[in-house]
Amino acid sequence: MSELKNVSEMKFTIRMLAAHMGKSIEDLASDADIDPSHLKSVSSGRAKMTADDLVKLVHHTGIPMDNIDIS
């Protein structure tokens, strides 16, 4: 049985990040001052994460940039 990774070692998708924060993707986006439709598009792979939005997510969530999966 494998051990669960420490949160600092995890790679969070947008959906996982929202769930970790106890929010919907729309609420996470609004709270981080990101357009909710854009973040949903990023989450579904239809759009790319901008550097500005990534910085906003890092500041809002406290999750390091390297731990957010932007693909």
Secondary structure, 3 states (H helix, E strand, C coil): CCCCCCHHHCCECHHHHHHHCCCCHHHHHHHCCCCHHHHHHHHCCCCCCCHHHHHHHHHHHCCCHHHECCC
